[in-house]
Amino acid sequence: MIDILNLVIYFLAGVVQDFFFTMNLKYVAKNKIAPAVVFSFLAVITVTLVLYNIINNLDPEKGILAIIIYSCGIALGTYLAMITPGLKDK
């Protein structure tokens, strides 16, 4: 069985990655260049590191579970970024 700690890490990485990605989109929509660039970089580096880790360290069966857990984290990250105050439409 896959290590529960790894699943928690993948979930949290998904939250962080999509929080960064969604914040990037919000800043792009508001034409805020500097924060959009920073959040874009952070989102891409996070997803690349996580997928690299999943591909290189897990067998196919465990990798599928890790990707599902990671995707659940991504969904939560989107939600958290969408409710983050400051850039909400008024």
Backbone atoms as SQL, in Angstrom:
CREATE TABLE atoms (id INTEGER PRIMARY KEY, chain TEXT, resi INTEGER, resn TEXT, atom TEXT, x REAL, y REAL, z REAL);
INSERT INTO atoms VALUES
  (1, 'A', 1, 'MET', 'N', 0.851, -1.189, 0.000),
  (2, 'A', 1, 'MET', 'CA', 0.000, 0.000, 0.000),
  (3, 'A', 1, 'MET', 'C', 0.894, 1.249, 0.000),
  (4, 'A', 2, 'ILE', 'N', 0.440, 2.242, -0.750),
  (5, 'A', 2, 'ILE', 'CA', 1.211, 3.492, -0.843),
  (6, 'A', 2, 'ILE', 'C', 1.246, 4.185, 0.515),
  (7, 'A', 3, 'ASP', 'N', 2.357, 4.778, 0.811),
  (8, 'A', 3, 'ASP', 'CA', 2.550, 5.481, 2.067),
  (9, 'A', 3, 'ASP', 'C', 1.541, 6.633, 2.194),
  (10, 'A', 4, 'ILE', 'N', 0.808, 6.643, 3.287),
  (11, 'A', 4, 'ILE', 'CA', -0.214, 7.669, 3.521),
  (12, 'A', 4, 'ILE', 'C', 0.407, 9.067, 3.530),
  (13, 'A', 5, 'LEU', 'N', 1.602, 9.209, 4.073),
  (14, 'A', 5, 'LEU', 'CA', 2.267, 10.511, 4.099),
  (15, 'A', 5, 'LEU', 'C', 2.481, 11.042, 2.679),
  (16, 'A', 6, 'ASN', 'N', 2.868, 10.169, 1.755),
  (17, 'A', 6, 'ASN', 'CA', 3.033, 10.598, 0.362),
  (18, 'A', 6, 'ASN', 'C', 1.717, 11.092, -0.226),
  (19, 'A', 7, 'LEU', 'N', 0.623, 10.410, 0.089),
  (20, 'A', 7, 'LEU', 'CA', -0.689, 10.844, -0.420),
  (21, 'A', 7, 'LEU', 'C', -1.056, 12.211, 0.145),
  (22, 'A', 8, 'VAL', 'N', -0.777, 12.428, 1.410),
  (23, 'A', 8, 'VAL', 'CA', -1.051, 13.730, 2.022),
  (24, 'A', 8, 'VAL', 'C', -0.206, 14.807, 1.345),
  (25, 'A', 9, 'ILE', 'N', 1.054, 14.494, 1.090),
  (26, 'A', 9, 'ILE', 'CA', 1.935, 15.457, 0.427),
  (27, 'A', 9, 'ILE', 'C', 1.426, 15.761, -0.977),
  (28, 'A', 10, 'TYR', 'N', 1.015, 14.743, -1.732),
  (29, 'A', 10, 'TYR', 'CA', 0.474, 14.976, -3.079),
  (30, 'A', 10, 'TYR', 'C', -0.794, 15.823, -3.014),
  (31, 'A', 11, 'PHE', 'N', -1.657, 15.543, -2.043),
  (32, 'A', 11, 'PHE', 'CA', -2.885, 16.328, -1.885),
  (33, 'A', 11, 'PHE', 'C', -2.553, 17.791, -1.605),
  (34, 'A', 12, 'LEU', 'N', -1.665, 18.025, -0.649),
  (35, 'A', 12, 'LEU', 'CA', -1.297, 19.400, -0.297),
  (36, 'A', 12, 'LEU', 'C', -0.591, 20.101, -1.452),
  (37, 'A', 13, 'ALA', 'N', 0.238, 19.364, -2.175),
  (38, 'A', 13, 'ALA', 'CA', 0.896, 19.942, -3.354),
  (39, 'A', 13, 'ALA', 'C', -0.142, 20.337, -4.401),
  (40, 'A', 14, 'GLY', 'N', -1.192, 19.535, -4.547),
  (41, 'A', 14, 'GLY', 'CA', -2.266, 19.886, -5.473),
  (42, 'A', 14, 'GLY', 'C', -2.984, 21.152, -5.053),
  (43, 'A', 15, 'VAL', 'N', -3.239, 21.273, -3.762),
  (44, 'A', 15, 'VAL', 'CA', -3.879, 22.487, -3.241),
  (45, 'A', 15, 'VAL', 'C', -3.020, 23.706, -3.568),
  (46, 'A', 16, 'VAL', 'N', -1.743, 23.611, -3.244),
  (47, 'A', 16, 'VAL', 'CA', -0.827, 24.731, -3.460),
  (48, 'A', 16, 'VAL', 'C', -0.707, 25.056, -4.949),
  (49, 'A', 17, 'GLN', 'N', -0.515, 24.021, -5.759),
  (50, 'A', 17, 'GLN', 'CA', -0.330, 24.228, -7.199),
  (51, 'A', 17, 'GLN', 'C', -1.523, 24.940, -7.817),
  (52, 'A', 18, 'ASP', 'N', -2.731, 24.497, -7.510),
  (53, 'A', 18, 'ASP', 'CA', -3.869, 25.127, -8.165),
  (54, 'A', 18, 'ASP', 'C', -4.242, 26.452, -7.523),
  (55, 'A', 19, 'PHE', 'N', -3.893, 26.633, -6.258),
  (56, 'A', 19, 'PHE', 'CA', -4.044, 27.956, -5.662),
  (57, 'A', 19, 'PHE', 'C', -3.181, 28.945, -6.448),
  (58, 'A', 20, 'PHE', 'N', -1.913, 28.565, -6.695),
  (59, 'A', 20, 'PHE', 'CA', -1.017, 29.419, -7.481),
  (60, 'A', 20, 'PHE', 'C', -1.583, 29.666, -8.879),
  (61, 'A', 21, 'PHE', 'N', -2.056, 28.608, -9.528),
  (62, 'A', 21, 'PHE', 'CA', -2.569, 28.726, -10.900),
  (63, 'A', 21, 'PHE', 'C', -3.793, 29.641, -10.964),
  (64, 'A', 22, 'THR', 'N', -4.712, 29.451, -10.032),
  (65, 'A', 22, 'THR', 'CA', -5.930, 30.265, -10.034),
  (66, 'A', 22, 'THR', 'C', -5.617, 31.717, -9.693),
  (67, 'A', 23, 'MET', 'N', -4.702, 31.929, -8.772),
  (68, 'A', 23, 'MET', 'CA', -4.292, 33.305, -8.476),
  (69, 'A', 23, 'MET', 'C', -3.642, 33.934, -9.710),
  (70, 'A', 24, 'ASN', 'N', -2.862, 33.147, -10.448),
  (71, 'A', 24, 'ASN', 'CA', -2.275, 33.632, -11.696),
  (72, 'A', 24, 'ASN', 'C', -3.382, 34.112, -12.645),
  (73, 'A', 25, 'LEU', 'N', -4.407, 33.302, -12.822),
  (74, 'A', 25, 'LEU', 'CA', -5.507, 33.683, -13.718),
  (75, 'A', 25, 'LEU', 'C', -6.214, 34.945, -13.232),
  (76, 'A', 26, 'LYS', 'N', -6.405, 35.052, -11.931),
  (77, 'A', 26, 'LYS', 'CA', -7.061, 36.238, -11.394),
  (78, 'A', 26, 'LYS', 'C', -6.222, 37.491, -11.637),
  (79, 'A', 27, 'TYR', 'N', -4.906, 37.384, -11.464),
  (80, 'A', 27, 'TYR', 'CA', -4.043, 38.533, -11.714),
  (81, 'A', 27, 'TYR', 'C', -3.955, 38.865, -13.197),
  (82, 'A', 28, 'VAL', 'N', -3.956, 37.853, -14.047),
  (83, 'A', 28, 'VAL', 'CA', -3.967, 38.099, -15.495),
  (84, 'A', 28, 'VAL', 'C', -5.238, 38.859, -15.867),
  (85, 'A', 29, 'ALA', 'N', -6.366, 38.427, -15.321),
  (86, 'A', 29, 'ALA', 'CA', -7.637, 39.093, -15.622),
  (87, 'A', 29, 'ALA', 'C', -7.646, 40.550, -15.168),
  (88, 'A', 30, 'LYS', 'N', -6.901, 40.862, -14.129),
  (89, 'A', 30, 'LYS', 'CA', -6.826, 42.237, -13.607),
  (90, 'A', 30, 'LYS', 'C', -5.641, 43.005, -14.190),
  (91, 'A', 31, 'ASN', 'N', -4.925, 42.389, -15.145),
  (92, 'A', 31, 'ASN', 'CA', -3.768, 43.004, -15.810),
  (93, 'A', 31, 'ASN', 'C', -2.676, 43.394, -14.816),
  (94, 'A', 32, 'LYS', 'N', -2.458, 42.565, -13.820),
  (95, 'A', 32, 'LYS', 'CA', -1.399, 42.751, -12.829),
  (96, 'A', 32, 'LYS', 'C', -0.233, 41.857, -13.235),
  (97, 'A', 33, 'ILE', 'N', 0.708, 42.411, -13.982),
  (98, 'A', 33, 'ILE', 'CA', 1.744, 41.615, -14.642),
  (99, 'A', 33, 'ILE', 'C', 2.685, 40.925, -13.662),
  (100, 'A', 34, 'ALA', 'N', 3.271, 41.649, -12.748),
  (101, 'A', 34, 'ALA', 'CA', 4.283, 41.058, -11.854),
  (102, 'A', 34, 'ALA', 'C', 3.727, 39.890, -11.032),
  (103, 'A', 35, 'PRO', 'N', 2.582, 40.063, -10.327),
  (104, 'A', 35, 'PRO', 'CA', 2.080, 38.923, -9.574),
  (105, 'A', 35, 'PRO', 'C', 1.634, 37.770, -10.475),
  (106, 'A', 36, 'ALA', 'N', 1.135, 38.078, -11.678),
  (107, 'A', 36, 'ALA', 'CA', 0.742, 37.016, -12.603),
  (108, 'A', 36, 'ALA', 'C', 1.945, 36.173, -13.006),
  (109, 'A', 37, 'VAL', 'N', 3.061, 36.830, -13.266),
  (110, 'A', 37, 'VAL', 'CA', 4.282, 36.117, -13.646),
  (111, 'A', 37, 'VAL', 'C', 4.777, 35.241, -12.493),
  (112, 'A', 38, 'VAL', 'N', 4.779, 35.781, -11.284),
  (113, 'A', 38, 'VAL', 'CA', 5.244, 35.023, -10.117),
  (114, 'A', 38, 'VAL', 'C', 4.365, 33.795, -9.893),
  (115, 'A', 39, 'PHE', 'N', 3.041, 33.980, -9.903),
  (116, 'A', 39, 'PHE', 'CA', 2.148, 32.851, -9.668),
  (117, 'A', 39, 'PHE', 'C', 2.208, 31.836, -10.808),
  (118, 'A', 40, 'SER', 'N', 2.425, 32.286, -12.026),
  (119, 'A', 40, 'SER', 'CA', 2.591, 31.370, -13.154),
  (120, 'A', 40, 'SER', 'C', 3.814, 30.481, -12.940),
  (121, 'A', 41, 'PHE', 'N', 4.936, 31.093, -12.584),
  (122, 'A', 41, 'PHE', 'CA', 6.155, 30.328, -12.318),
  (123, 'A', 41, 'PHE', 'C', 5.938, 29.320, -11.198),
  (124, 'A', 42, 'LEU', 'N', 5.351, 29.764, -10.085),
  (125, 'A', 42, 'LEU', 'CA', 5.141, 28.878, -8.942),
  (126, 'A', 42, 'LEU', 'C', 4.224, 27.703, -9.295),
  (127, 'A', 43, 'ALA', 'N', 3.179, 27.959, -10.077),
  (128, 'A', 43, 'ALA', 'CA', 2.263, 26.885, -10.475),
  (129, 'A', 43, 'ALA', 'C', 2.962, 25.854, -11.342),
  (130, 'A', 44, 'VAL', 'N', 3.723, 26.316, -12.319),
  (131, 'A', 44, 'VAL', 'CA', 4.393, 25.388, -13.241),
  (132, 'A', 44, 'VAL', 'C', 5.473, 24.581, -12.533),
  (133, 'A', 45, 'ILE', 'N', 6.252, 25.217, -11.692),
  (134, 'A', 45, 'ILE', 'CA', 7.311, 24.484, -10.991),
  (135, 'A', 45, 'ILE', 'C', 6.713, 23.447, -10.047),
  (136, 'A', 46, 'THR', 'N', 5.600, 23.768, -9.399),
  (137, 'A', 46, 'THR', 'CA', 4.954, 22.824, -8.491),
  (138, 'A', 46, 'THR', 'C', 4.432, 21.609, -9.239),
  (139, 'A', 47, 'VAL', 'N', 3.670, 21.823, -10.300),
  (140, 'A', 47, 'VAL', 'CA', 3.103, 20.694, -11.040),
  (141, 'A', 47, 'VAL', 'C', 4.204, 19.848, -11.670),
  (142, 'A', 48, 'THR', 'N', 5.255, 20.476, -12.156),
  (143, 'A', 48, 'THR', 'CA', 6.344, 19.727, -12.778),
  (144, 'A', 48, 'THR', 'C', 7.056, 18.844, -11.757),
  (145, 'A', 49, 'LEU', 'N', 7.345, 19.389, -10.594),
  (146, 'A', 49, 'LEU', 'CA', 8.016, 18.606, -9.557),
  (147, 'A', 49, 'LEU', 'C', 7.151, 17.451, -9.068),
  (148, 'A', 50, 'VAL', 'N', 5.866, 17.687, -8.883),
  (149, 'A', 50, 'VAL', 'CA', 4.977, 16.624, -8.400),
  (150, 'A', 50, 'VAL', 'C', 4.856, 15.512, -9.434),
  (151, 'A', 51, 'LEU', 'N', 4.585, 15.861, -10.675),
  (152, 'A', 51, 'LEU', 'CA', 4.441, 14.828, -11.697),
  (153, 'A', 51, 'LEU', 'C', 5.753, 14.084, -11.939),
  (154, 'A', 52, 'TYR', 'N', 6.874, 14.783, -11.891),
  (155, 'A', 52, 'TYR', 'CA', 8.175, 14.130, -12.001),
  (156, 'A', 52, 'TYR', 'C', 8.341, 13.100, -10.887),
  (157, 'A', 53, 'ASN', 'N', 7.970, 13.489, -9.674),
  (158, 'A', 53, 'ASN', 'CA', 8.072, 12.588, -8.533),
  (159, 'A', 53, 'ASN', 'C', 7.155, 11.381, -8.696),
  (160, 'A', 54, 'ILE', 'N', 5.923, 11.596, -9.118),
  (161, 'A', 54, 'ILE', 'CA', 4.974, 10.490, -9.295),
  (162, 'A', 54, 'ILE', 'C', 5.479, 9.527, -10.367),
  (163, 'A', 55, 'ILE', 'N', 5.922, 10.057, -11.488),
  (164, 'A', 55, 'ILE', 'CA', 6.368, 9.214, -12.601),
  (165, 'A', 55, 'ILE', 'C', 7.616, 8.410, -12.228),
  (166, 'A', 56, 'ASN', 'N', 8.538, 9.018, -11.520),
  (167, 'A', 56, 'ASN', 'CA', 9.809, 8.361, -11.229),
  (168, 'A', 56, 'ASN', 'C', 9.822, 7.497, -9.978),
  (169, 'A', 57, 'ASN', 'N', 8.882, 7.693, -9.076),
  (170, 'A', 57, 'ASN', 'CA', 8.962, 6.990, -7.798),
  (171, 'A', 57, 'ASN', 'C', 7.836, 6.003, -7.517),
  (172, 'A', 58, 'LEU', 'N', 6.841, 5.951, -8.363),
  (173, 'A', 58, 'LEU', 'CA', 5.718, 5.064, -8.074),
  (174, 'A', 58, 'LEU', 'C', 5.459, 4.117, -9.245),
  (175, 'A', 59, 'ASP', 'N', 5.006, 2.918, -8.911),
  (176, 'A', 59, 'ASP', 'CA', 4.603, 2.003, -9.977),
  (177, 'A', 59, 'ASP', 'C', 3.253, 2.462, -10.526),
  (178, 'A', 60, 'PRO', 'N', 2.859, 1.948, -11.694),
  (179, 'A', 60, 'PRO', 'CA', 1.634, 2.455, -12.345),
  (180, 'A', 60, 'PRO', 'C', 0.379, 2.405, -11.467),
  (181, 'A', 61, 'GLU', 'N', 0.201, 1.350, -10.708),
  (182, 'A', 61, 'GLU', 'CA', -1.006, 1.228, -9.880),
  (183, 'A', 61, 'GLU', 'C', -1.031, 2.291, -8.782),
  (184, 'A', 62, 'LYS', 'N', 0.077, 2.480, -8.100),
  (185, 'A', 62, 'LYS', 'CA', 0.152, 3.491, -7.042),
  (186, 'A', 62, 'LYS', 'C', 0.149, 4.898, -7.639),
  (187, 'A', 63, 'GLY', 'N', 0.702, 5.041, -8.834),
  (188, 'A', 63, 'GLY', 'CA', 0.731, 6.342, -9.494),
  (189, 'A', 63, 'GLY', 'C', -0.655, 6.864, -9.798),
  (190, 'A', 64, 'ILE', 'N', -1.554, 5.973, -10.209),
  (191, 'A', 64, 'ILE', 'CA', -2.936, 6.376, -10.498),
  (192, 'A', 64, 'ILE', 'C', -3.594, 6.922, -9.234),
  (193, 'A', 65, 'LEU', 'N', -3.425, 6.237, -8.114),
  (194, 'A', 65, 'LEU', 'CA', -3.994, 6.712, -6.845),
  (195, 'A', 65, 'LEU', 'C', -3.390, 8.068, -6.467),
  (196, 'A', 66, 'ALA', 'N', -2.085, 8.213, -6.633),
  (197, 'A', 66, 'ALA', 'CA', -1.433, 9.479, -6.308),
  (198, 'A', 66, 'ALA', 'C', -1.971, 10.607, -7.182),
  (199, 'A', 67, 'ILE', 'N', -2.183, 10.339, -8.462),
  (200, 'A', 67, 'ILE', 'CA', -2.727, 11.361, -9.371),
  (201, 'A', 67, 'ILE', 'C', -4.152, 11.739, -8.974),
  (202, 'A', 68, 'ILE', 'N', -4.957, 10.773, -8.560),
  (203, 'A', 68, 'ILE', 'CA', -6.326, 11.061, -8.120),
  (204, 'A', 68, 'ILE', 'C', -6.303, 11.930, -6.860),
  (205, 'A', 69, 'ILE', 'N', -5.454, 11.578, -5.915),
  (206, 'A', 69, 'ILE', 'CA', -5.332, 12.370, -4.683),
  (207, 'A', 69, 'ILE', 'C', -4.832, 13.780, -5.006),
  (208, 'A', 70, 'TYR', 'N', -3.837, 13.867, -5.879),
  (209, 'A', 70, 'TYR', 'CA', -3.297, 15.158, -6.311),
  (210, 'A', 70, 'TYR', 'C', -4.399, 15.996, -6.961),
  (211, 'A', 71, 'SER', 'N', -5.224, 15.369, -7.779),
  (212, 'A', 71, 'SER', 'CA', -6.328, 16.069, -8.446),
  (213, 'A', 71, 'SER', 'C', -7.362, 16.581, -7.447),
  (214, 'A', 72, 'CYS', 'N', -7.606, 15.829, -6.394),
  (215, 'A', 72, 'CYS', 'CA', -8.513, 16.299, -5.342),
  (216, 'A', 72, 'CYS', 'C', -7.939, 17.549, -4.672),
  (217, 'A', 73, 'GLY', 'N', -6.648, 17.556, -4.457),
  (218, 'A', 73, 'GLY', 'CA', -5.999, 18.737, -3.906),
  (219, 'A', 73, 'GLY', 'C', -6.112, 19.926, -4.841),
  (220, 'A', 74, 'ILE', 'N', -5.977, 19.666, -6.140),
  (221, 'A', 74, 'ILE', 'CA', -6.124, 20.726, -7.140),
  (222, 'A', 74, 'ILE', 'C', -7.521, 21.356, -7.064),
  (223, 'A', 75, 'ALA', 'N', -8.526, 20.525, -6.926),
  (224, 'A', 75, 'ALA', 'CA', -9.895, 21.040, -6.819),
  (225, 'A', 75, 'ALA', 'C', -10.035, 21.944, -5.596),
  (226, 'A', 76, 'LEU', 'N', -9.489, 21.519, -4.470),
  (227, 'A', 76, 'LEU', 'CA', -9.556, 22.348, -3.264),
  (228, 'A', 76, 'LEU', 'C', -8.756, 23.635, -3.442),
  (229, 'A', 77, 'GLY', 'N', -7.623, 23.551, -4.113),
  (230, 'A', 77, 'GLY', 'CA', -6.820, 24.749, -4.371),
  (231, 'A', 77, 'GLY', 'C', -7.571, 25.776, -5.190),
  (232, 'A', 78, 'THR', 'N', -8.315, 25.323, -6.188),
  (233, 'A', 78, 'THR', 'CA', -9.136, 26.230, -6.993),
  (234, 'A', 78, 'THR', 'C', -10.167, 26.928, -6.109),
  (235, 'A', 79, 'TYR', 'N', -10.840, 26.142, -5.290),
  (236, 'A', 79, 'TYR', 'CA', -11.854, 26.704, -4.404),
  (237, 'A', 79, 'TYR', 'C', -11.247, 27.767, -3.477),
  (238, 'A', 80, 'LEU', 'N', -10.122, 27.431, -2.854),
  (239, 'A', 80, 'LEU', 'CA', -9.506, 28.369, -1.916),
  (240, 'A', 80, 'LEU', 'C', -9.072, 29.659, -2.605),
  (241, 'A', 81, 'ALA', 'N', -8.514, 29.541, -3.801),
  (242, 'A', 81, 'ALA', 'CA', -8.094, 30.752, -4.518),
  (243, 'A', 81, 'ALA', 'C', -9.296, 31.589, -4.942),
  (244, 'A', 82, 'MET', 'N', -10.384, 30.938, -5.299),
  (245, 'A', 82, 'MET', 'CA', -11.569, 31.670, -5.732),
  (246, 'A', 82, 'MET', 'C', -12.217, 32.450, -4.595),
  (247, 'A', 83, 'ILE', 'N', -12.080, 31.953, -3.372),
  (248, 'A', 83, 'ILE', 'CA', -12.697, 32.679, -2.249),
  (249, 'A', 83, 'ILE', 'C', -11.713, 33.610, -1.559),
  (250, 'A', 84, 'THR', 'N', -10.465, 33.663, -2.029),
  (251, 'A', 84, 'THR', 'CA', -9.478, 34.559, -1.446),
  (252, 'A', 84, 'THR', 'C', -9.874, 36.003, -1.701),
  (253, 'A', 85, 'PRO', 'N', -9.982, 36.794, -0.643),
  (254, 'A', 85, 'PRO', 'CA', -10.382, 38.184, -0.819),
  (255, 'A', 85, 'PRO', 'C', -9.299, 39.003, -1.525),
  (256, 'A', 86, 'GLY', 'N', -9.709, 40.113, -2.038),
  (257, 'A', 86, 'GLY', 'CA', -8.777, 41.040, -2.660),
  (258, 'A', 86, 'GLY', 'C', -8.959, 41.141, -4.155),
  (259, 'A', 87, 'LEU', 'N', -9.244, 40.042, -4.808),
  (260, 'A', 87, 'LEU', 'CA', -9.431, 40.075, -6.253),
  (261, 'A', 87, 'LEU', 'C', -10.829, 39.645, -6.668),
  (262, 'A', 88, 'LYS', 'N', -11.701, 39.449, -5.704),
  (263, 'A', 88, 'LYS', 'CA', -13.068, 39.053, -6.032),
  (264, 'A', 88, 'LYS', 'C', -13.749, 40.161, -6.825),
  (265, 'A', 89, 'ASP', 'N', -14.579, 39.751, -7.758),
  (266, 'A', 89, 'ASP', 'CA', -15.368, 40.737, -8.489),
  (267, 'A', 89, 'ASP', 'C', -16.341, 41.402, -7.533),
  (268, 'A', 90, 'LYS', 'N', -16.508, 42.689, -7.739),
  (269, 'A', 90, 'LYS', 'CA', -17.420, 43.428, -6.852),
  (270, 'A', 90, 'LYS', 'C', -18.677, 43.780, -7.569);
